Structures are given as structure tokens and as C-alpha cells.
Amino acid sequence: MGSFKIEFKGVVEKEIRRMPRELISNVLDSIEKLSEEPVPHQAIKLMGVAATYRLRIGDYRIIYQVDKKSKTIVIHHIRHRREVYRGLS
């Protein structure tokens, strides 16, 4: 598939700072792997939102969007599972 460019929305940095320290490296590694495989087998497409997926890392979820034309992945949120779906759509 080739290498995809990864972009972060402004709120993601704040969300990463709020995470438990032991999960941060695991989450960042998973995001880095998305550049080579934008839709891994454990990613689930979100209904009602175009080309948007969720990737589960323990109790946290990475919400991201894939643009295959421009080969870009935009990370929208990294939040705890009980908070991540509020306000999507």
C-alpha cells in the first residue's frame, strides 16, 4: 500500500498527556504502524462517518480517518473507551 503520512488534530497532544504513562509508548507505536498498514485487521470502521476507523489499545481507543487519495491518516482522538464516542459524527 505504500507509506501514509500521519497528521494529528490539535486536541490529540492534550489527550496523550492525560493518558497513563505506561500506555503512551504502546499507543505511539500503534500509530506509527498505521503509516504502513492504515487499516490493520483489528481496526473497526465506524458507522455513519466516512473512512473513519477505531483502533483499540487496552481501555483506550484511537479514532482516525484514512484518505487514500492523498495517502494521509488523520488522528482525531485518543481517549478512554467510556469517553471516545461522545461528540463523534
MOPAC internal coordinates of N, CA, C and O (Angstrom, degrees):
PM7 1SCF
backbone

  N    0.0000 0     0.00 0     0.00 0    0    0    0
  C    1.4532 1     0.00 0     0.00 0    1    0    0
  C    1.5163 1   111.98 1     0.00 0    2    1    0
  O    1.2310 1   119.86 1   157.69 1    3    2    1
  N    1.2796 1   117.88 1   -22.31 1    3    2    1
  C    1.4463 1   120.05 1  -178.42 1    5    3    2
  C    1.5001 1   111.77 1    92.41 1    6    5    3
  O    1.2310 1   121.31 1    -3.29 1    7    6    5
  N    1.3025 1   115.10 1   176.71 1    7    6    5
  C    1.4634 1   120.39 1  -176.41 1    9    7    6
  C    1.5300 1   110.99 1   -92.71 1   10    9    7
  O    1.2310 1   120.93 1   -48.81 1   11   10    9
  N    1.3257 1   115.82 1   131.19 1   11   10    9
  C    1.4524 1   122.30 1   178.23 1   13   11   10
  C    1.5222 1   109.49 1  -100.00 1   14   13   11
  O    1.2310 1   120.96 1   -32.61 1   15   14   13
  N    1.3168 1   115.77 1   147.39 1   15   14   13
  C    1.4596 1   122.13 1   175.55 1   17   15   14
  C    1.5277 1   107.88 1   -85.76 1   18   17   15
  O    1.2310 1   120.08 1   -42.04 1   19   18   17
  N    1.3290 1   117.45 1   137.96 1   19   18   17
  C    1.4609 1   121.21 1  -179.45 1   21   19   18
  C    1.5219 1   109.62 1  -108.74 1   22   21   19
  O    1.2310 1   121.09 1   -51.66 1   23   22   21
  N    1.3373 1   115.51 1   128.34 1   23   22   21
  C    1.4684 1   122.25 1   177.12 1   25   23   22
  C    1.5202 1   108.68 1  -120.41 1   26   25   23
  O    1.2310 1   121.14 1   -30.96 1   27   26   25
  N    1.3178 1   115.42 1   149.04 1   27   26   25
  C    1.4610 1   121.52 1   179.31 1   29   27   26
  C    1.5165 1   110.33 1  -116.20 1   30   29   27
  O    1.2310 1   120.50 1   -43.85 1   31   30   29
  N    1.3329 1   116.66 1   136.15 1   31   30   29
  C    1.4580 1   120.71 1   170.55 1   33   31   30
  C    1.5278 1   107.50 1   -70.58 1   34   33   31
  O    1.2310 1   120.01 1   -22.49 1   35   34   33
  N    1.3275 1   117.60 1   157.51 1   35   34   33
  C    1.4517 1   122.12 1  -175.52 1   37   35   34
  C    1.5155 1   115.50 1   -58.72 1   38   37   35
  O    1.2310 1   119.80 1   148.47 1   39   38   37
  N    1.3176 1   117.98 1   -31.53 1   39   38   37
  C    1.4577 1   122.04 1  -175.88 1   41   39   38
  C    1.5299 1   112.27 1   -75.42 1   42   41   39
  O    1.2310 1   119.56 1   161.35 1   43   42   41
  N    1.3218 1   118.45 1   -18.65 1   43   42   41
  C    1.4629 1   121.99 1  -174.67 1   45   43   42
  C    1.5242 1   111.83 1   -63.59 1   46   45   43
  O    1.2310 1   119.89 1   140.20 1   47   46   45
  N    1.3199 1   117.82 1   -39.80 1   47   46   45
  C    1.4672 1   120.47 1   179.82 1   49   47   46
  C    1.5299 1   110.92 1   -59.46 1   50   49   47
  O    1.2310 1   120.35 1   137.23 1   51   50   49
  N    1.3102 1   116.93 1   -42.77 1   51   50   49
  C    1.4575 1   122.07 1   178.03 1   53   51   50
  C    1.5300 1   110.96 1   -64.29 1   54   53   51
  O    1.2310 1   120.76 1   139.56 1   55   54   53
  N    1.3316 1   116.15 1   -40.44 1   55   54   53
  C    1.4605 1   120.53 1   179.84 1   57   55   54
  C    1.5279 1   111.47 1   -66.06 1   58   57   55
  O    1.2310 1   120.29 1   142.90 1   59   58   57
  N    1.3261 1   117.04 1   -37.10 1   59   58   57
  C    1.4694 1   120.53 1   177.50 1   61   59   58
  C    1.5246 1   110.39 1   -65.18 1   62   61   59
  O    1.2310 1   120.07 1   140.18 1   63   62   61
  N    1.3162 1   117.48 1   -39.82 1   63   62   61
  C    1.4765 1   120.30 1   179.49 1   65   63   62
  C    1.5184 1   112.37 1   -63.78 1   66   65   63
  O    1.2310 1   119.91 1   153.58 1   67   66   65
  N    1.3246 1   117.78 1   -26.42 1   67   66   65
  C    1.4651 1   121.98 1  -179.24 1   69   67   66
  C    1.5305 1   112.95 1   -83.09 1   70   69   67
  O    1.2310 1   120.11 1   167.82 1   71   70   69
  N    1.3111 1   117.40 1   -12.18 1   71   70   69
  C    1.4639 1   121.74 1  -176.57 1   73   71   70
  C    1.5269 1   111.33 1   -76.15 1   74   73   71
  O    1.2310 1   120.56 1   -23.59 1   75   74   73
  N    1.3400 1   116.54 1   156.41 1   75   74   73
  C    1.4671 1   119.51 1   172.29 1   77   75   74
  C    1.5288 1   109.89 1   -61.94 1   78   77   75
  O    1.2310 1   120.42 1   -42.05 1   79   78   77
  N    1.3132 1   116.80 1   137.95 1   79   78   77
  C    1.4680 1   121.42 1  -175.20 1   81   79   78
  C    1.5292 1   113.29 1   -57.69 1   82   81   79
  O    1.2310 1   120.26 1   144.95 1   83   82   81
  N    1.3296 1   117.11 1   -35.05 1   83   82   81
  C    1.4653 1   119.63 1  -176.88 1   85   83   82
  C    1.5320 1   112.96 1   -68.47 1   86   85   83
  O    1.2310 1   119.53 1   163.15 1   87   86   85
  N    1.3213 1   118.50 1   -16.85 1   87   86   85
  C    1.4679 1   121.84 1   179.50 1   89   87   86
  C    1.5219 1   113.70 1   -95.22 1   90   89   87
  O    1.2310 1   119.93 1   160.41 1   91   90   89
  N    1.3102 1   117.74 1   -19.59 1   91   90   89
  C    1.4688 1   121.25 1  -172.63 1   93   91   90
  C    1.5279 1   112.13 1   -58.54 1   94   93   91
  O    1.2310 1   119.84 1   132.83 1   95   94   93
  N    1.3284 1   117.91 1   -47.17 1   95   94   93
  C    1.4716 1   119.04 1  -178.09 1   97   95   94
  C    1.5241 1   111.18 1   -66.00 1   98   97   95
  O    1.2310 1   120.01 1   143.24 1   99   98   97
  N    1.3321 1   117.59 1   -36.76 1   99   98   97
  C    1.4590 1   121.61 1   177.92 1  101   99   98
  C    1.5309 1   110.74 1   -63.49 1  102  101   99
  O    1.2310 1   120.46 1   136.57 1  103  102  101
  N    1.3279 1   116.73 1   -43.43 1  103  102  101
  C    1.4679 1   121.60 1   178.93 1  105  103  102
  C    1.5277 1   110.65 1   -64.78 1  106  105  103
  O    1.2310 1   120.05 1   134.81 1  107  106  105
  N    1.3238 1   117.50 1   -45.19 1  107  106  105
  C    1.4638 1   120.55 1  -179.54 1  109  107  106
  C    1.5256 1   111.50 1   -65.37 1  110  109  107
  O    1.2310 1   120.04 1   143.43 1  111  110  109
  N    1.3350 1   117.52 1   -36.57 1  111  110  109
  C    1.4688 1   120.35 1   175.60 1  113  111  110
  C    1.5229 1   111.19 1   -63.38 1  114  113  111
  O    1.2310 1   120.64 1   138.12 1  115  114  113
  N    1.3310 1   116.38 1   -41.88 1  115  114  113
  C    1.4659 1   120.67 1   179.03 1  117  115  114
  C    1.5214 1   111.44 1   -63.61 1  118  117  115
  O    1.2310 1   120.59 1   140.23 1  119  118  117
  N    1.3263 1   116.48 1   -39.77 1  119  118  117
  C    1.4650 1   120.68 1   178.13 1  121  119  118
  C    1.5289 1   110.16 1   -65.05 1  122  121  119
  O    1.2310 1   120.51 1   138.41 1  123  122  121
  N    1.3215 1   116.63 1   -41.59 1  123  122  121
  C    1.4617 1   120.54 1   179.50 1  125  123  122
  C    1.5333 1   111.26 1   -62.29 1  126  125  123
  O    1.2310 1   120.34 1   141.79 1  127  126  125
  N    1.3293 1   116.96 1   -38.21 1  127  126  125
  C    1.4642 1   121.10 1   178.87 1  129  127  126
  C    1.5275 1   111.95 1   -66.30 1  130  129  127
  O    1.2310 1   120.29 1   154.71 1  131  130  129
  N    1.3351 1   117.06 1   -25.29 1  131  130  129
  C    1.4703 1   120.40 1   178.34 1  133  131  130
  C    1.5203 1   112.01 1   -62.11 1  134  133  131
  O    1.2310 1   119.87 1   152.99 1  135  134  133
  N    1.3350 1   117.85 1   -27.01 1  135  134  133
  C    1.4657 1   119.81 1  -179.08 1  137  135  134
  C    1.5301 1   111.56 1   -64.38 1  138  137  135
  O    1.2310 1   119.79 1   151.27 1  139  138  137
  N    1.3282 1   118.01 1   -28.73 1  139  138  137
  C    1.4544 1   121.27 1   177.57 1  141  139  138
  C    1.5271 1   112.97 1   -93.63 1  142  141  139
  O    1.2310 1   120.69 1   146.37 1  143  142  141
  N    1.3243 1   116.29 1   -33.63 1  143  142  141
  C    1.4681 1   121.24 1   179.28 1  145  143  142
  C    1.5286 1   107.89 1  -133.62 1  146  145  143
  O    1.2310 1   119.87 1   -90.22 1  147  146  145
  N    1.3385 1   117.85 1    89.78 1  147  146  145
  C    1.4636 1   121.65 1  -172.82 1  149  147  146
  C    1.5274 1   115.06 1   -64.93 1  150  149  147
  O    1.2310 1   119.98 1   154.87 1  151  150  149
  N    1.3190 1   117.63 1   -25.13 1  151  150  149
  C    1.4653 1   120.35 1   179.33 1  153  151  150
  C    1.5367 1   107.92 1  -129.87 1  154  153  151
  O    1.2310 1   120.19 1  -101.41 1  155  154  153
  N    1.3433 1   117.25 1    78.59 1  155  154  153
  C    1.4638 1   119.02 1   178.65 1  157  155  154
  C    1.5253 1   110.79 1   -65.90 1  158  157  155
  O    1.2310 1   120.17 1   -14.14 1  159  158  157
  N    1.3191 1   117.29 1   165.86 1  159  158  157
  C    1.4662 1   120.61 1  -175.00 1  161  159  158
  C    1.5193 1   112.94 1   -62.24 1  162  161  159
  O    1.2310 1   118.98 1   154.17 1  163  162  161
  N    1.3400 1   119.56 1   -25.83 1  163  162  161
  C    1.4658 1   121.10 1   179.44 1  165  163  162
  C    1.5286 1   113.45 1   -85.65 1  166  165  163
  O    1.2310 1   119.59 1   174.48 1  167  166  165
  N    1.3258 1   118.38 1    -5.52 1  167  166  165
  C    1.4663 1   121.71 1   177.10 1  169  167  166
  C    1.5252 1   109.46 1   -76.56 1  170  169  167
  O    1.2310 1   121.12 1   -37.29 1  171  170  169
  N    1.3107 1   115.46 1   142.71 1  171  170  169
  C    1.4664 1   121.22 1  -179.93 1  173  171  170
  C    1.5193 1   109.05 1  -121.05 1  174  173  171
  O    1.2310 1   121.11 1   -48.60 1  175  174  173
  N    1.3306 1   115.48 1   131.40 1  175  174  173
  C    1.4705 1   121.09 1   177.74 1  177  175  174
  C    1.5189 1   109.22 1   -71.26 1  178  177  175
  O    1.2310 1   120.48 1   -46.12 1  179  178  177
  N    1.3290 1   116.69 1   133.88 1  179  178  177
  C    1.4603 1   121.38 1   177.39 1  181  179  178
  C    1.5181 1   109.10 1   -85.04 1  182  181  179
  O    1.2310 1   121.09 1   -44.57 1  183  182  181
  N    1.3096 1   115.51 1   135.43 1  183  182  181
  C    1.4625 1   120.50 1  -179.48 1  185  183  182
  C    1.5240 1   110.37 1   -79.14 1  186  185  183
  O    1.2310 1   120.47 1   -37.78 1  187  186  185
  N    1.3040 1   116.71 1   142.22 1  187  186  185
  C    1.4512 1   122.00 1   175.95 1  189  187  186
  C    1.5140 1   114.62 1    85.38 1  190  189  187
  O    1.2310 1   120.05 1   178.32 1  191  190  189
  N    1.3342 1   117.51 1    -1.68 1  191  190  189
  C    1.4630 1   121.32 1   179.58 1  193  191  190
  C    1.5297 1   107.19 1  -132.19 1  194  193  191
  O    1.2310 1   120.29 1   -54.99 1  195  194  193
  N    1.3232 1   117.06 1   125.01 1  195  194  193
  C    1.4664 1   121.29 1  -173.94 1  197  195  194
  C    1.5251 1   112.86 1   -67.49 1  198  197  195
  O    1.2310 1   120.66 1   -49.04 1  199  198  197
  N    1.3342 1   116.34 1   130.96 1  199  198  197
  C    1.4737 1   124.51 1   173.89 1  201  199  198
  C    1.5229 1   113.14 1    51.14 1  202  201  199
  O    1.2310 1   119.90 1  -145.48 1  203  202  201
  N    1.3192 1   117.79 1    34.52 1  203  202  201
  C    1.4608 1   122.19 1  -179.04 1  205  203  202
  C    1.5218 1   108.81 1  -113.27 1  206  205  203
  O    1.2310 1   121.65 1   -44.79 1  207  206  205
  N    1.3284 1   114.45 1   135.21 1  207  206  205
  C    1.4547 1   121.42 1  -175.12 1  209  207  206
  C    1.5174 1   110.55 1  -127.71 1  210  209  207
  O    1.2310 1   122.06 1   -16.78 1  211  210  209
  N    1.3433 1   113.66 1   163.22 1  211  210  209
  C    1.4482 1   120.29 1   175.20 1  213  211  210
  C    1.5196 1   108.00 1  -126.19 1  214  213  211
  O    1.2310 1   121.17 1   -43.01 1  215  214  213
  N    1.3218 1   115.36 1   136.99 1  215  214  213
  C    1.4544 1   122.11 1   177.82 1  217  215  214
  C    1.5166 1   107.79 1  -121.93 1  218  217  215
  O    1.2310 1   120.41 1   -51.69 1  219  218  217
  N    1.3148 1   116.83 1   128.31 1  219  218  217
  C    1.4593 1   121.98 1  -175.61 1  221  219  218
  C    1.5182 1   110.45 1   -93.99 1  222  221  219
  O    1.2310 1   120.80 1   -51.40 1  223  222  221
  N    1.3423 1   116.07 1   128.60 1  223  222  221
  C    1.4539 1   123.18 1   174.31 1  225  223  222
  C    1.5345 1   106.20 1  -129.19 1  226  225  223
  O    1.2310 1   120.29 1   -86.26 1  227  226  225
  N    1.3015 1   117.05 1    93.74 1  227  226  225
  C    1.4699 1   121.04 1  -175.49 1  229  227  226
  C    1.5167 1   109.87 1    62.10 1  230  229  227
  O    1.2310 1   120.42 1    52.73 1  231  230  229
  N    1.3288 1   116.80 1  -127.27 1  231  230  229
  C    1.4631 1   121.74 1   178.28 1  233  231  230
  C    1.5250 1   112.61 1   -87.35 1  234  233  231
  O    1.2310 1   120.07 1  -176.83 1  235  234  233
  N    1.3183 1   117.48 1     3.17 1  235  234  233
  C    1.4651 1   121.37 1  -178.68 1  237  235  234
  C    1.5215 1   110.23 1  -107.51 1  238  237  235
  O    1.2310 1   121.57 1   -26.50 1  239  238  237
  N    1.3243 1   114.59 1   153.50 1  239  238  237
  C    1.4603 1   121.50 1  -179.91 1  241  239  238
  C    1.5250 1   109.26 1  -126.65 1  242  241  239
  O    1.2310 1   121.01 1   -42.24 1  243  242  241
  N    1.3219 1   115.68 1   137.76 1  243  242  241
  C    1.4605 1   122.50 1   173.77 1  245  243  242
  C    1.5257 1   105.98 1  -103.45 1  246  245  243
  O    1.2310 1   120.44 1   -59.33 1  247  246  245
  N    1.3186 1   116.77 1   120.67 1  247  246  245
  C    1.4564 1   122.11 1   177.23 1  249  247  246
  C    1.5238 1   106.90 1  -103.92 1  250  249  247
  O    1.2310 1   120.90 1   -57.96 1  251  250  249
  N    1.3277 1   115.89 1   122.04 1  251  250  249
  C    1.4612 1   119.42 1  -176.78 1  253  251  250
  C    1.5200 1   111.17 1  -143.39 1  254  253  251
  O    1.2310 1   122.10 1   -18.96 1  255  254  253
  N    1.3237 1   113.59 1   161.04 1  255  254  253
  C    1.4588 1   121.21 1  -178.37 1  257  255  254
  C    1.5302 1   108.56 1  -123.07 1  258  257  255
  O    1.2310 1   120.76 1   -40.72 1  259  258  257
  N    1.3213 1   116.15 1   139.28 1  259  258  257
  C    1.4612 1   121.80 1  -178.32 1  261  259  258
  C    1.5230 1   109.15 1  -111.68 1  262  261  259
  O    1.2310 1   121.05 1   -53.70 1  263  262  261
  N    1.3318 1   115.60 1   126.30 1  263  262  261
  C    1.4679 1   121.22 1   173.71 1  265  263  262
  C    1.5273 1   106.73 1  -112.98 1  266  265  263
  O    1.2310 1   120.71 1   -77.94 1  267  266  265
  N    1.3150 1   116.25 1   102.06 1  267  266  265
  C    1.4612 1   120.96 1  -174.66 1  269  267  266
  C    1.5273 1   112.57 1   -71.55 1  270  269  267
  O    1.2310 1   120.09 1   152.05 1  271  270  269
  N    1.3332 1   117.43 1   -27.95 1  271  270  269
  C    1.4721 1   120.27 1   179.11 1  273  271  270
  C    1.5244 1   111.02 1   -64.75 1  274  273  271
  O    1.2310 1   120.66 1   128.92 1  275  274  273
  N    1.3416 1   116.34 1   -51.08 1  275  274  273
  C    1.4637 1   120.03 1  -177.63 1  277  275  274
  C    1.5260 1   112.38 1   -91.73 1  278  277  275
  O    1.2310 1   120.39 1  -177.29 1  279  278  277
  N    1.3564 1   116.87 1     2.71 1  279  278  277
  C    1.4651 1   123.04 1  -179.78 1  281  279  278
  C    1.5282 1   110.99 1    52.55 1  282  281  279
  O    1.2310 1   121.49 1  -127.10 1  283  282  281
  N    1.3357 1   114.74 1    52.90 1  283  282  281
  C    1.4596 1   121.66 1  -178.19 1  285  283  282
  C    1.5203 1   110.30 1  -128.29 1  286  285  283
  O    1.2310 1   121.44 1   -39.89 1  287  286  285
  N    1.3261 1   114.85 1   140.11 1  287  286  285
  C    1.4591 1   122.29 1   172.75 1  289  287  286
  C    1.5222 1   106.67 1  -116.56 1  290  289  287
  O    1.2310 1   120.95 1   -54.34 1  291  290  289
  N    1.3378 1   115.79 1   125.66 1  291  290  289
  C    1.4627 1   120.35 1   178.91 1  293  291  290
  C    1.5297 1   108.06 1  -109.73 1  294  293  291
  O    1.2310 1   120.90 1   -60.67 1  295  294  293
  N    1.3294 1   115.88 1   119.33 1  295  294  293
  C    1.4620 1   121.42 1   178.06 1  297  295  294
  C    1.5325 1   106.64 1   -86.27 1  298  297  295
  O    1.2310 1   120.53 1   -62.02 1  299  298  297
  N    1.3309 1   116.59 1   117.98 1  299  298  297
  C    1.4576 1   121.38 1  -177.39 1  301  299  298
  C    1.5252 1   113.01 1   -92.61 1  302  301  299
  O    1.2310 1   120.53 1   136.59 1  303  302  301
  N    1.3410 1   116.59 1   -43.41 1  303  302  301
  C    1.4624 1   120.44 1  -177.05 1  305  303  302
  C    1.5146 1   110.88 1  -149.14 1  306  305  303
  O    1.2310 1   121.40 1   -30.89 1  307  306  305
  N    1.3338 1   114.93 1   149.11 1  307  306  305
  C    1.4616 1   122.67 1   167.42 1  309  307  306
  C    1.5190 1   104.39 1  -133.86 1  310  309  307
  O    1.2310 1   120.94 1   -78.45 1  311  310  309
  N    1.3240 1   115.82 1   101.55 1  311  310  309
  C    1.4646 1   120.62 1  -174.14 1  313  311  310
  C    1.5200 1   111.08 1  -136.95 1  314  313  311
  O    1.2310 1   121.79 1   -14.03 1  315  314  313
  N    1.3218 1   114.17 1   165.97 1  315  314  313
  C    1.4603 1   120.97 1   173.89 1  317  315  314
  C    1.5229 1   108.37 1   -64.65 1  318  317  315
  O    1.2310 1   120.57 1   -29.13 1  319  318  317
  N    1.3183 1   116.52 1   150.87 1  319  318  317
  C    1.4708 1   121.46 1  -173.94 1  321  319  318
  C    1.5175 1   113.87 1   -60.22 1  322  321  319
  O    1.2310 1   119.58 1   151.29 1  323  322  321
  N    1.3259 1   118.41 1   -28.71 1  323  322  321
  C    1.4707 1   119.33 1  -178.71 1  325  323  322
  C    1.5234 1   112.29 1   -79.14 1  326  325  323
  O    1.2310 1   119.93 1   167.24 1  327  326  325
  N    1.3354 1   117.74 1   -12.76 1  327  326  325
  C    1.4672 1   121.11 1  -177.20 1  329  327  326
  C    1.5345 1   113.92 1  -112.69 1  330  329  327
  O    1.2310 1   119.73 1   162.36 1  331  330  329
  N    1.2966 1   118.13 1   -17.64 1  331  330  329
  C    1.4607 1   121.24 1  -165.59 1  333  331  330
  C    1.5279 1   114.36 1   -67.86 1  334  333  331
  O    1.2310 1   119.46 1   146.97 1  335  334  333
  N    1.3082 1   118.63 1   -33.03 1  335  334  333
  C    1.4686 1   119.54 1  -173.81 1  337  335  334
  C    1.5236 1   113.50 1   -88.59 1  338  337  335
  O    1.2310 1   119.71 1   174.68 1  339  338  337
  N    1.3058 1   118.16 1    -5.32 1  339  338  337
  C    1.4644 1   120.59 1   177.71 1  341  339  338
  C    1.5219 1   110.19 1   -70.19 1  342  341  339
  O    1.2310 1   120.53 1   -53.74 1  343  342  341
  N    1.2928 1   116.59 1   126.26 1  343  342  341
  C    1.4618 1   120.55 1   175.82 1  345  343  342
  C    1.5127 1   115.39 1    84.02 1  346  345  343
  O    1.2310 1   119.39 1  -175.74 1  347  346  345
  N    1.3294 1   118.77 1     4.26 1  347  346  345
  C    1.4618 1   119.35 1   175.60 1  349  347  346
  C    1.5230 1   108.81 1   -77.11 1  350  349  347
  O    1.2310 1   119.77 1   -20.40 1  351  350  349
  N    1.2769 1   118.05 1   159.60 1  351  350  349
  C    1.4680 1   127.46 1   174.82 1  353  351  350
  C    1.4920 1   111.98 1   109.59 1  354  353  351
  O    1.2310 1   120.10 1   180.00 1  355  354  353

